[in-house]
Amino acid sequence: MAAISAIVEQIIDGAGFVLMPKLMDAGDAAFARARALEVAASPAASEFGRRNEKIGQQHIRGLLAHGEIFERLVQHPAIIEIAEGMLGDDMTLGAYSARILHPAATEMGVHIDYPYWAMRGPFALRPPLMVQVIWMLQDFTEQNGATLVAPRSQLRCARPNREEFAREAIKITGDAGDAIISHGLLWHDTSQNHTGEPRVALLINYGLKVIRPLDSEIAKVPAAVLERATPKLRQLLGLEFGKSLARDLTRGGLY
Ligand SMILES: O=C(O)CCC(=O)C(=O)O
């Protein structure tokens, strides 16, 4: 892996994203994909993510309630190292979900990520408020709804412009287990799924600890998961917020 500082620089001041190859092995990717599709087809989908028929997409939230594999993946050491390089080692989880593009799904619409879209602006590149991870749970191809991004668009620090995005966007294809890690201000979208198979991605939103999580499901963590949570998972869930503030104060945070 390239030096963390070079990766962070690429995400903030360069293309706005990096494609990290093979961070998850193919077996884990296939297992996580199958599990996401299982939840999507079960009665739990009414609580965790109904299908949006207009665009043919389904967004399954609250993954920490849906299997041990999701606990492991959200703490993947390489992802954590990069995200913490941008947000600090007290960052927290803002959302954790799977996005399913069913056959014939259309674009979701170009956007920047939470919390930026919920803010009035003006936006600033630094400090980054949020880092998004889009983890490919299967190969992302030209045909199956691979993510579209407009390289360097985070530098504009602005809401997306549809015409400019249509001119500048590139499709990020890759293999199962690859991850796109991006600045929350990067303009991006899904593309259309022209295949007969659902395209599934794992989406992680890591944020500064002072940002309110986007997803209320993030708090719906089963007791058993909380009992076995590692210190890192506890941090991600915001359970170490008090300790982190105490550390800020020790560093002279009030003055
Ligand atoms: O699934 C993708 O390719 C991107 C999804 C996305 O950007 C989002 O849900 O915010």
The ligand as an SDF file (V2000), in Angstrom:
LIG
                    3D

 10  9  0  0  0  0  0  0  0  0999 V2000
  -23.4470    2.4810   -4.8500 O   0  0  0  0  0  0  0  0  0  0  0  0
  -22.7480    3.3140   -5.4430 C   0  0  0  0  0  0  0  0  0  0  0  0
  -22.1030    3.0700   -6.4460 O   0  0  0  0  0  0  0  0  0  0  0  0
  -22.7070    4.7220   -4.8970 C   0  0  0  0  0  0  0  0  0  0  0  0
  -23.8040    4.9800   -3.8930 C   0  0  0  0  0  0  0  0  0  0  0  0
  -23.7160    6.3170   -3.2600 C   0  0  0  0  0  0  0  0  0  0  0  0
  -22.9780    7.1560   -3.6260 O   0  0  0  0  0  0  0  0  0  0  0  0
  -24.5560    6.6370   -2.1110 C   0  0  0  0  0  0  0  0  0  0  0  0
  -25.4450    5.8610   -1.7320 O   0  0  0  0  0  0  0  0  0  0  0  0
  -24.3450    7.7400   -1.5310 O   0  0  0  0  0  0  0  0  0  0  0  0
  1  2  2  0
  2  3  1  0
  2  4  1  0
  4  5  1  0
  5  6  1  0
  6  7  2  0
  6  8  1  0
  8  9  2  0
  8 10  1  0
M  END
$$$$
